[in-house]
């Protein structure tokens, strides 16, 4: 449902998840993973894919079971559902891409407690039909992924001189003194702060104009 209570189409869900209610720059949720996995673009892409998979399917499952789930244990049920999909991701990574699983460390498992996932399952999936819950979860996860990639790309290029592990002209040469701070935790804070500032400024200008 839209803020005024009318049903939303796919475009409405897209606008809300990617911009109007973006989980990071509008709601300031999921900051832990935004800071932890964005030092390399490939790590970020895998993390984002894991979240898109988990959030969209968890919200759908919560919606399907919403009429069968007692209200007093719904949070536990939602956590179990989210954990189920996260375990699938973790097992697949461990079987087919163990180096990536090791690189991401505990952060895939922490999707279970990610407030974006739990928040959308509780706020939307728990009270709306499955198709709407899927679209809500999918586009909120894309909105999260969009911001993470905006943080990750300059961090890897400026800090390591590469993009997806491939050398970037000029930034991979001795002429460029790599900004090592960009692949350290302070670099994540700086980039996230800049991205949030830019998008909030754009939003404020649009609301005033």
N, C-alpha and C positions, 0 to 999 in steps of 0.2 A: 504494500500500500504506500502511496505517496504521502507527504506530510499533511495534505489536506484531506486524506482519507479515501481518495479515489484509487482504483486499481492501476497498477503500472504495467507497461509493456516492457519488452526487452531493452528498448532504448532508455526508458526511465530507470531501470535497474543499473544500466551501464553508467549513466550520468551520476547517479547517486553513489555507486561504489567507487568509480574512478575519480570523481571530483567533489560533488556536494557533501558527501559524508565519508570522504577518503579516510581509511582507518588510521593513517599516520599523520598527515598534515592537518586534518580537521579534528580527529578524535584523540590523537597522540596515544595510539595503542600499538603494541607490538614493537616497542623501541628496542628491547633486548636483542632480538634477532637482527633488527635493522643495523645495530652497531656491531654485532658479533660476526656476521658472515659476509659482510660487504667488502672485504679487503680484496677478494678475487671475484671477477664476474661469473666464472663458471660455478663457483660455490653458491653465488647468489641465485643463479638460474635454477640450480637443482633445489635449493631451499624454497624458491618461489613455486616451482612445479609441485613440490611436496605439499605446500600449503594450499594451492589451488585444488589439488586432488582431495586433500583431507577436509577442507572447509566445505566445498561444494557437496561432497558425498555425505559428510556428517550432518549438515543442515537438512539434506534431503531425507536421510534416515530418521533424524529426530522428528521431522514433520510427519513421516509415515507412521511413526509410533506414538505421536502426541496424544491420541485419544485413548491409547492403551496404557500410558505411563501415569502412575499416581503422582499427583502434584508434589507430595512430600519427598519423593525420591528422584525427581526429574533431573536434578543436577548430577547425581551419581550415574544415572542412566546416560546422560549426555557425555559425561567424562568417559564412560566405558565405550561408547560409540566412537568418540574421537580417538581413543587409544587403539581401537581395532584398526582404524585406517592408518594411523601412524605406524603401527607395528607392521602393516603390509609394506609401507614405504621403506621402513628400516630393514626388513628381511630382503626385499628386492635389491636395495643398495648393497647389503652385505653379500648377497649371492653374485651379483653381476658387476658391481662397482665398489669393491671393498676400499680402494684408495680414497674415493670420495666420501664414503661413510666415515673413514678415519679422519679425513680432513674436516668434516663438519662436526665431528665429535658428538657431544651430547645435544646439539641444538635441534636435530630432527626429533628426538624424543621429547624435547621441551615444547614441541608444537601442541602436545596434549594440554599443557597449561597456558597456551597462548591466549591472551584475553580477547583477541580478534575472533578466534574460532569459537570459544565458549560464548562470547558476547552475541555473535550472530545466531548461533544455535538457540540461545535463550530468548533473544529479542525478536527474532523473526521465525526461525524454523519451528519453534515450539507453539506457534499460534497461527501458522499459515499453511496453505496447501503445498505439496511437494515440489511442483514445478516452480512456484514462486520462491520457495526456500532454496532450490538449486541455483536459480538465477541470482538471488541475493548473495548467496555464499560465493558463487563463481566470480561475480563482479567486484565484491569486496576484496576477494583474494587477488584479483588482477590489480585493483587499486593499490594494495599493499606492495605487490610485485613491481608496479610501475615506479614507486618511490624508491624501493630498494635498488633497482637497476640504475636510477639516476644518481644514487649515492655511490654505487659500486664502480661504474664505468670510469669516472674521473679519478677515483681512488687508485684503481689498478694502473691506469695510464700514467698518472703523475708520480705514483709511488714506485712502480716497477718497470715502467716503460713498455708494458705489454697490454694486449687486449685479448681475452680468452687464451692467454698463454703465448700469443704470437707477438713478435716485436712490432712496435709502432714507429714509423719513420720519425726521426728527430728525437723522440722521447726515449728511444732505445740506443742512442748514440752517446759518446762521451761529452758531446756538446750540451746535453741535458743533465744537470745534477739532480738525480732522483730525490724526490721529497719523501724520504723514508717515513716521516711522520704520518703520511697519508695512509699507510698500511698498518699503522698502530692505532689503538683505541682513540686517541685525541683526534686523529684524522676523520674518524667516523662521526664524532661529535660535530666537528667543523662542517663537514659536508651535509649532514642531516640538518643542522641549523640553517645553513644557507638555502637548502632546498625548501624547508618549511617556510622560511622568511619570504622567499620569492613567490611561492604559491599563495600564501596568505595575503601578500601584497596585491597579487593579481585579483584574488577574490574580493578584497576590500574595494579595489578600484571598480570592479564590475558592479558591486552592490551600490556604490555611490553614483556610478554612471548610468 
